[in-house]
């Protein structure tokens, strides 16, 4: 059996959002993209807890931006998906595709 862990749905959404946002992937932009794209409101606590877990797993990395006056002197924390994170997403996509193969969902269910 493969030792690689499967990604949860929310983890997949976060990794995909970070990839879509590229150099603009930080807390509020990730939350906004999830709200607009999948109609899912995410608390900042849930977001950063999951991002921290993904970082510990080596699936994302982070870097601090410059502090700005508009943010009260605080810096933004930017995220990027690592090669390991991209591989995990690909495995997840392949596994889901395999499970969906040949299935038809009944109407009204």
Secondary structure, DSSP 4 states (H G I P E B T S, - for coil): ---SPPPPHHHHHHHHHHHHHGGG-BHHHHHHHHHHHH-----HHHHHHHHHHHHHTTSEEEEEEEE-GGGTTPEEEEEEE-HHHHHHHHHHHHHHHHHHTT--PPTT-
